[in-house]
């Protein structure tokens, strides 16, 4: 089209002018059509630069946040498609996009519930909506990975405006989700009119806000990051992502970019980091001692390395047994059985050995487990003991909803 403006600075000035017109109340669709006619498609980088310049020139960030969705809708069909997000599975961008697909699928399921709401009993509809919004609330982890892992790299590049605006929109969505949860929890004397009101004024705006954020991420944020971040930057983001967690999607592919080594950092003082999460030493000690079981770990060399210290241990343990061979912790008459169990575990012949006894009127279950790594190599043996007396006597059922409330 001959009327399209090709000069970068002129395009940016026109885009800036149009955005300011939106702030003054111009019709969004009219602005969008003018942008398409005059600019065709705008590279996402120019959109970012214009937003950054507007903030630098004094447009309050709060105002940019307030009309962020208006910008997004006005720019649909204007921002040029970008193919740079073609990254391998496991790459943080791939994970972000797959999470977005999972969010959109859940949104579609909510929309289907709304479509069929009149055929459902109010209680059943509320329960189904609660379940879907419990799932959608997982988006908090998606946003926290952006805020804590991605945005700092943008700030290092001097790009501060757009991340601040996007963070503000994250917080708005969090508040919307909170409001939806509160509304759906108010189930006493609920009517269909109440549910219709929830849908119109809370649920649909929240779904739209999440969808808009997906668009902003995939059309502007992620392409900009792919273009500007180094492979080492992304690998750092990848290695730290598991500490925050993932949203409705569990990446199964390991990403190991060639030529980039995982940084060998000193572990955080007092922190135990595991593949599926982490603890402070105090937290881990509390968790192990709170388990309703007693555990003792014997390493592959048959030496006792750990035992839990719950308040109601079944069998006495003291620290004098640490680094002692497990055979020395048993009566001579039973050592040959201990050796046989360990031999079967080490050879792979067995993986568990259960026993149960009656002791002082209590039913005690004792089980030994072979501990192996992902390759199947023997790492040691875990002894688990539990008093099952009360559990064996349970009858009927006690569901979560029967838990006492403050009203009782």
Buried (B, 14 or more C-beta within 10 A) or exposed (E): EEEEBEEEEEBBBBBBEBBEBBBEEBEBEEBBBBBBEBBBBBBBBBBBBBBBBBBEEEBEBEEBBBBBBBBBBBBEEBBBEBEEBEBEEBBBBBBBBBBBEBBBEBBEBBBEBBEEBEEBEBEEBBEBBBBBBEBBBBBBBBBBBBBBBBBEBBEEEEBBBBBBBBBBBBEBBBEBBEBBBEBBEEEEEBEEEBBEEBBEEBBBBBBBBBBBBBBBBBBBBBBBBBEBBEEEBBBBBBBEBBEBBBBBBEBEEEBEBEEBEEEEEEEEEEEBEEEEEBBEEEEBBEEBBEEEBBBBBBBBEBBBBBBBEBEEEBEEBEEEBEEEBBBEBBEEEEBEEBBEBBEBBBEEEBEBBEEEEEEEEEBBBBBBBBBBEEEEEBEBBBBBBBBEBEEEEEEEEEEEEEEEEEEE
